[in-house]
């Protein structure tokens, strides 16, 4: 059994930019660190999900450049694996110019392996006659092996979990074996340090939302900015649903456009973190909840989000921002207002009964639409449950949250098995 500190350390982390190109950049950076000279060429093999989610998303600090190939090229010059999913945070204009030159020479290749699913990245980096390879599997920071000229220099199987870049405590696997009540009871064990960490994530995600509201620069589709502008004085009135949607969308607007700001992620995704955190935090602020109440409710949201993701997998055909993190946020808001884990589980069921069919068509500007939807529906689900309404078993909705999530997984695995390939075909036609 893991502790709340282990949960937060592995499931709730800062991430700069989309986590799929982040994983690509991390693999390139770790491979590059085995070489003694400058990088001449990079070749990266990725799973269908990593390819789909990274092909068209903004890369932080590059003023509009997008995609896995940009992340890989930049990492060849400035990536540092010690930064984890903030691997590109040292990026400068000179690094961008060097990356563009490398891309112009076709020295960076991204190769989708459509038979691989979930999180998988294998980066091969060449300098002269030397070649280093880094493989990431299972989680976005899960470096499993590094080789130099065919010889293993690091293997997760042979390295204690406390070693740098070693395997993480496999919290996700443990969560998949836990009941929902046992998992969310971890909020009762939080200490001051845990609350500080959770609230640092609230501040981080609020900061990028404010960046998305800033009218001095465009951010993606400007959804959050537009909602705030058009609502006028109503934005600061009693219409809490509008603020919740606008804050979440603004943060995702900025993140998908490549804003040079980190977010606190949840269950391996930055947009999951935006959805899991901001609706709860905005609601807490509106109702004057204490710092401790806010921290516990946000942690509850993270735990509920990870409960679903541990069963569906890190990367899925369904949109985790709405389905998993939206349900998590509904649980967090309900727990904030009632302190009742059973009602929180009912709010999750409402979200799953509503948004179960929303598909993931890759990371890009329109993700902010879905993040906004997940945030809004989380709040509405909480309101329904707090007013005594929740669905009886019907459709994918089961008797319990456990049954409902199992139904969701079955629908995803049996009914959406070819969805990623179909979406990738659609995406590739646009780039042909």
Phi and psi in degrees as a GROMACS rama.xvg file:
@    title "Ramachandran Plot"
@    xaxis  label "Phi"
@    yaxis  label "Psi"
@TYPE xy
-91.276  167.044  UNK-2
-98.8697  169.807  UNK-3
-63.1648  -32.331  UNK-4
-66.1689  -42.2674  UNK-5
-65.139  -39.1475  UNK-6
-59.8008  -50.8164  UNK-7
-63.4255  -38.4152  UNK-8
-66.173  -32.4301  UNK-9
-100.897  -29.935  UNK-10
-104.488  -14.5107  UNK-11
-130.795  99.6847  UNK-12
-135.522  151.943  UNK-13
-66.2276  142.249  UNK-14
-140.14  132.032  UNK-15
-100.712  108.418  UNK-16
82.4539  179.219  UNK-17
-60.1809  139.061  UNK-18
-73.6131  -19.8713  UNK-19
-72.5036  -54.7906  UNK-20
-62.5295  -25.1677  UNK-21
-62.1347  -41.9577  UNK-22
-66.8064  -38.2827  UNK-23
-60.4888  -47.4772  UNK-24
-63.8728  -37.9933  UNK-25
-63.5176  -43.7827  UNK-26
-63.8006  -42.2661  UNK-27
-63.4164  -44.1612  UNK-28
-61.4397  -44.1463  UNK-29
-67.5595  -37.8219  UNK-30
-66.7479  -44.526  UNK-31
-56.892  -34.241  UNK-32
-68.0886  -12.2941  UNK-33
-84.5796  -14.2827  UNK-34
-93.2105  154.367  UNK-35
-98.1186  -6.11588  UNK-36
-134.685  -178.294  UNK-37
-66.493  152.002  UNK-38
-78.8915  129.835  UNK-39
-96.2472  -35.1563  UNK-40
-156.162  152.01  UNK-41
-133.816  133.427  UNK-42
-131.003  126.375  UNK-43
-125.957  126.06  UNK-44
-100.746  130.181  UNK-45
-131.384  157.323  UNK-46
-70.3194  169.944  UNK-47
-59.3567  -40.4165  UNK-48
-70.0166  -41.1514  UNK-49
-64.1859  -41.237  UNK-50
-62.3384  -50.8772  UNK-51
-59.828  -44.1501  UNK-52
-80.4751  -13.0441  UNK-53
-113.016  -3.31968  UNK-54
-71.903  -26.4706  UNK-55
-138.592  23.7793  UNK-56
-102.525  147.718  UNK-57
-66.1191  143.076  UNK-58
-102.37  126.267  UNK-59
-55.5353  137.422  UNK-60
77.3859  8.78319  UNK-61
-107.171  4.50995  UNK-62
55.5532  49.3521  UNK-63
107.907  -7.86463  UNK-64
-69.624  146.619  UNK-65
-133.887  153.585  UNK-66
105.982  161.617  UNK-67
-58.6501  -37.2438  UNK-68
-64.6528  -38.2181  UNK-69
-65.6687  -43.8489  UNK-70
-60.9241  -41.8705  UNK-71
-65.676  -44.5812  UNK-72
-64.3153  -45.2838  UNK-73
-60.2577  -42.4304  UNK-74
-64.1019  -28.0467  UNK-75
-62.6224  -21.9244  UNK-76
-108.981  -34.1029  UNK-77
-130.368  -0.635438  UNK-78
-67.0148  141.152  UNK-79
-132.542  115.67  UNK-80
-65.5631  -24.5254  UNK-81
-62.7918  -19.9762  UNK-82
-82.7174  -3.58505  UNK-83
61.4063  -129.948  UNK-84
-78.7116  3.61701  UNK-85
-102.296  29.2876  UNK-86
-54.3304  -28.8182  UNK-87
-101.467  16.8081  UNK-88
-71.7985  -12.5316  UNK-89
-89.937  7.68074  UNK-90
-59.3892  133.449  UNK-91
-124.225  174.82  UNK-92
-62.5591  -35.5634  UNK-93
-64.2363  -40.4689  UNK-94
-64.4016  -39.221  UNK-95
-63.2365  -42.7255  UNK-96
-62.6895  -41.4088  UNK-97
-65.9095  -40.4047  UNK-98
-64.534  -41.1625  UNK-99
-61.5395  -40.1667  UNK-100
-64.4939  -41.1283  UNK-101
-64.6845  -41.7431  UNK-102
-65.3665  -36.9873  UNK-103
-64.0471  -25.9887  UNK-104
-90.5856  6.42271  UNK-105
55.739  36.7317  UNK-106
-92.6549  4.69595  UNK-107
-123.898  124.89  UNK-108
-123.551  131.273  UNK-109
-112.564  118.973  UNK-110
-116.014  108.649  UNK-111
-76.2616  131.369  UNK-112
-105.32  98.3526  UNK-113
-72.8993  -5.74927  UNK-114
-90.6228  -6.11473  UNK-115
-103.111  138.245  UNK-116
-125.385  165.42  UNK-117
74.3301  -150.283  UNK-118
-91.5868  114.262  UNK-119
-153.108  123.737  UNK-120
-139.412  130.175  UNK-121
-128.75  110.404  UNK-122
-103.452  125.418  UNK-123
-111.519  120.847  UNK-124
-121.883  129.277  UNK-125
-114.538  137.219  UNK-126
-134.679  107.856  UNK-127
61.2968  -124.015  UNK-128
-90.3051  -5.26546  UNK-129
-92.8127  144.833  UNK-130
-137.807  126.619  UNK-131
-116.303  145.296  UNK-132
-130.236  136.204  UNK-133
-126.593  133.479  UNK-134
-116.79  133.179  UNK-135
-116.87  133.165  UNK-136
-143.006  147.478  UNK-137
85.1336  -51.5239  UNK-138
-136.302  162.837  UNK-139
-65.5169  -19.9473  UNK-140
-114.913  13.0532  UNK-141
-83.191  76.1964  UNK-142
-69.5599  116.74  UNK-143
-99.3861  -29.8675  UNK-144
-159.378  144.997  UNK-145
-132.524  134.644  UNK-146
-129.658  154.007  UNK-147
-129.079  117.394  UNK-148
51.7517  41.1996  UNK-149
85.6858  -7.20905  UNK-150
-102.541  134.102  UNK-151
-71.2563  125.064  UNK-152
-106.977  -18.0615  UNK-153
-151.232  136.153  UNK-154
-139.358  126.736  UNK-155
-61.4948  -32.8509  UNK-156
-66.8957  -23.1436  UNK-157
-107.07  5.73953  UNK-158
-117.204  130.639  UNK-159
-58.7008  150.011  UNK-160
-64.4508  -17.401  UNK-161
-84.6583  -7.46357  UNK-162
-73.2239  151.139  UNK-163
-58.6082  135.897  UNK-164
61.1566  15.1499  UNK-165
-79.8579  178.69  UNK-166
-67.4948  145.276  UNK-167
-80.5579  158.886  UNK-168
-57.2422  127.413  UNK-169
-81.7386  71.2853  UNK-170
-62.6197  -40.0976  UNK-171
-59.0064  -42.2234  UNK-172
-64.4446  -39.1691  UNK-173
-66.8484  -39.9301  UNK-174
-60.0705  -38.6429  UNK-175
-63.0929  -17.8034  UNK-176
-99.2494  -2.02134  UNK-177
-98.0226  152.961  UNK-178
-77.6767  158.317  UNK-179
-61.3074  -46.9882  UNK-180
-59.736  -39.8375  UNK-181
-64.8778  -39.7388  UNK-182
-66.6502  -52.4488  UNK-183
-72.2809  -14.3385  UNK-184
-65.5305  -13.904  UNK-185
-62.2807  -22.2184  UNK-186
-61.8621  -25.5075  UNK-187
-73.6049  -12.3261  UNK-188
-101.067  4.4939  UNK-189
-66.6493  138.548  UNK-190
-110.417  -175.31  UNK-191
-60.0728  -38.0006  UNK-192
-63.6573  -42.0637  UNK-193
-62.9314  -42.6178  UNK-194
-64.8342  -39.0317  UNK-195
-60.6527  -42.2757  UNK-196
-65.4105  -45.3361  UNK-197
-61.4914  -42.7894  UNK-198
-70.804  -25.6125  UNK-199
-65.0375  -32.8245  UNK-200
-69.667  -36.9371  UNK-201
-61.1493  -47.1673  UNK-202
-63.1161  -41.0244  UNK-203
-60.6302  -45.7664  UNK-204
-77.0545  -29.7841  UNK-205
-65.4188  -37.7652  UNK-206
-63.0584  -43.8918  UNK-207
-73.3239  -27.5038  UNK-208
-65.3249  -43.0145  UNK-209
-63.5238  -34.9788  UNK-210
-61.3153  -40.5316  UNK-211
-67.6308  -26.59  UNK-212
-81.1252  -18.9228  UNK-213
-63.5484  122.534  UNK-214
-80.9587  -0.886242  UNK-215
-81.8562  -6.91014  UNK-216
-151.855  150.497  UNK-217
-77.2849  147.852  UNK-218
-138.376  99.0587  UNK-219
59.641  -127.944  UNK-220
-85.5048  -3.27093  UNK-221
56.5184  38.8359  UNK-222
-66.637  -52.682  UNK-223
-60.5914  -42.9375  UNK-224
-62.065  -42.4758  UNK-225
-67.7134  -43.2358  UNK-226
-60.0993  -43.1351  UNK-227
-65.3505  -43.768  UNK-228
-63.3833  -48.1466  UNK-229
-71.9744  -23.9801  UNK-230
-79.975  -19.8291  UNK-231
57.6213  -132.522  UNK-232
-63.969  -23.8528  UNK-233
-63.7496  -20.589  UNK-234
-61.0893  -33.2106  UNK-235
-104.528  18.8231  UNK-236
-95.7992  -152.538  UNK-237
-80.0869  -2.32002  UNK-238
-79.1587  76.4596  UNK-239
-64.8287  -33.7908  UNK-240
-60.1482  -38.0841  UNK-241
-64.4637  -44.393  UNK-242
-65.467  -40.9856  UNK-243
-59.7995  -48.1054  UNK-244
-65.8308  -42.843  UNK-245
-65.3888  -43.684  UNK-246
-62.3737  -45.6596  UNK-247
-65.2126  -44.5944  UNK-248
-65.1827  -40.1855  UNK-249
-61.8076  -41.9929  UNK-250
-64.1302  -41.7619  UNK-251
-71.1129  -37.7131  UNK-252
-49.9423  -52.6979  UNK-253
-64.9419  -43.8093  UNK-254
-66.6454  -44.0955  UNK-255
-69.9083  -23.7611  UNK-256
-85.1168  -5.08738  UNK-257
90.3511  31.7821  UNK-258
-59.65  141.636  UNK-259
-80.4667  48.302  UNK-260
-133.914  140.104  UNK-261
-81.1084  156.687  UNK-262
-121.182  161.3  UNK-263
-88.395  119.772  UNK-264
-85.2087  172.046  UNK-265
-143.791  128.017  UNK-266
54.4573  37.3323  UNK-267
88.6882  7.19841  UNK-268
-137.104  135.055  UNK-269
-68.6735  -43.1048  UNK-270
-67.7329  -30.8963  UNK-271
-61.3178  -40.9182  UNK-272
-64.1206  -41.0052  UNK-273
-59.0268  -47.8301  UNK-274
-70.7622  -37.9129  UNK-275
-71.6415  -30.6467  UNK-276
-95.685  -53.1248  UNK-277
-65.6292  -42.5078  UNK-278
-58.8099  -39.2876  UNK-279
-67.894  -44.83  UNK-280
-66.6501  -41.5074  UNK-281
-65.7693  -40.614  UNK-282
-63.7431  -42.8129  UNK-283
-63.263  -42.1837  UNK-284
-62.6427  -43.5528  UNK-285
-61.3984  -38.7766  UNK-286
-94.7963  6.30033  UNK-287
67.3524  33.2704  UNK-288
-72.7527  153.365  UNK-289
-73.107  166.727  UNK-290
-60.4584  -42.0957  UNK-291
-65.9092  -43.2672  UNK-292
-61.7254  -41.0153  UNK-293
-64.3976  -46.4422  UNK-294
-61.8723  -42.9586  UNK-295
-66.1092  -40.0849  UNK-296
-67.7849  -39.9959  UNK-297
-65.9498  -40.9954  UNK-298
-62.3137  -39.1757  UNK-299
-59.0967  -42.0822  UNK-300
-61.6469  -44.0631  UNK-301
-60.1637  -45.2803  UNK-302
-63.0517  -43.5194  UNK-303
-65.3489  -39.3372  UNK-304
-61.3385  -45.8904  UNK-305
-67.933  -29.0428  UNK-306
-57.6336  -45.9064  UNK-307
-71.2204  -46.8593  UNK-308
-64.3015  -30.9869  UNK-309
-64.4868  -22.1738  UNK-310
-99.3354  -33.3817  UNK-311
-84.4268  -25.7737  UNK-312
101.52  159.044  UNK-313
-62.7248  -44.3595  UNK-314
-122.703  127.254  UNK-315
-137.565  165.484  UNK-316
-67.9854  -24.0103  UNK-317
-87.9834  155.406  UNK-318
-77.4121  106.682  UNK-319
-67.421  -25.3188  UNK-320
-62.1797  -37.8727  UNK-321
-90.8604  -49.0098  UNK-322
-71.3233  -50.3605  UNK-323
-87.4962  -57.7544  UNK-324
-71.3901  -31.375  UNK-325
-62.5606  -43.166  UNK-326
-65.4317  -39.4791  UNK-327
-61.3608  -43.6179  UNK-328
-64.22  -39.2421  UNK-329
-59.7979  -41.8077  UNK-330
-64.3774  -43.0242  UNK-331
-63.6293  -43.6321  UNK-332
-64.2676  -44.2372  UNK-333
-63.4301  -42.2247  UNK-334
-64.92  -39.8261  UNK-335
-56.8301  -42.733  UNK-336
-88.861  -23.5801  UNK-337
-121.729  -25.0671  UNK-338
69.8385  15.532  UNK-339
-111.946  107.244  UNK-340
-61.3812  -30.248  UNK-341
-68.4154  -42.1566  UNK-342
-65.7029  -36.3059  UNK-343
-60.1529  -41.6183  UNK-344
-64.7675  -37.2503  UNK-345
-63.4848  -38.3169  UNK-346
-65.2021  -36.4039  UNK-347
-61.2669  -42.075  UNK-348
-61.8814  -38.6871  UNK-349
-60.6941  -45.7453  UNK-350
-62.5101  -45.3152  UNK-351
-64.5144  -37.3196  UNK-352
-66.4151  -21.4804  UNK-353
-92.0616  -49.4339  UNK-354
-109.694  11.8988  UNK-355
-57.2074  -29.6304  UNK-356
-91.1916  1.50944  UNK-357
-71.1161  125.917  UNK-358
-92.8596  157.717  UNK-359
-97.02  116.273  UNK-360
-112.384  36.1808  UNK-361
95.5512  164.989  UNK-362
-90.581  126.892  UNK-363
-172.05  -176.105  UNK-364
-54.6485  -39.3331  UNK-365
-71.1632  -5.28379  UNK-366
-59.4854  -29.7864  UNK-367
-63.0858  -30.2015  UNK-368
-62.6813  -43.9085  UNK-369
-72.9172  -39.4415  UNK-370
-60.224  -43.6517  UNK-371
-61.1365  -40.943  UNK-372
-63.9165  -46.1967  UNK-373
-60.5416  -41.0009  UNK-374
-65.5412  -45.7158  UNK-375
-65.0028  -45.9475  UNK-376
-68.167  -27.815  UNK-377
-61.7096  -45.6191  UNK-378
-65.4422  -43.3674  UNK-379
-63.9681  -38.9112  UNK-380
-62.3425  -42.426  UNK-381
-61.6048  -42.252  UNK-382
-61.7834  -43.1106  UNK-383
-58.8731  -48.9639  UNK-384
-66.3466  -40.674  UNK-385
-67.3674  -17.548  UNK-386
-102.644  17.9795  UNK-387
85.4122  18.3102  UNK-388
-118.387  129.053  UNK-389
-157.045  150.035  UNK-390
-76.1254  143.771  UNK-391
-73.071  167.323  UNK-392
-54.9489  125.944  UNK-393
-169.953  143.87  UNK-394
56.8601  -127.73  UNK-395
-83.2422  -9.51111  UNK-396
-75.1124  124.207  UNK-397
-102.012  -171.6  UNK-398
-67.451  -33.0502  UNK-399
-132.356  169.888  UNK-400
-63.4554  -36.9823  UNK-401
-60.7572  -47.8673  UNK-402
-64.3105  -39.7108  UNK-403
-64.3996  -42.9235  UNK-404
-66.0933  -39.9399  UNK-405
-60.8387  -39.0831  UNK-406
-64.428  -41.4844  UNK-407
-58.4969  -45.433  UNK-408
-62.7305  -42.2038  UNK-409
-63.6279  -43.4665  UNK-410
-62.4662  -42.7097  UNK-411
-64.1197  -46.9014  UNK-412
-72.0973  -41.2831  UNK-413
-86.2951  -33.2281  UNK-414
-100.332  -15.7735  UNK-415
-123.262  21.7472  UNK-416
-59.4042  -32.9422  UNK-417
-101.962  6.95978  UNK-418
-64.729  -45.3834  UNK-419
-59.4939  -42.1021  UNK-420
-62.8354  -41.6896  UNK-421
-63.009  -42.5554  UNK-422
-66.7751  -40.5099  UNK-423
-63.221  -39.0855  UNK-424
-59.8328  -42.5151  UNK-425
-64.0518  -45.5023  UNK-426
-62.0297  -45.8692  UNK-427
-64.7215  -30.4996  UNK-428
-63.1543  -33.0399  UNK-429
-71.6328  -29.9736  UNK-430
-94.1233  -3.45021  UNK-431
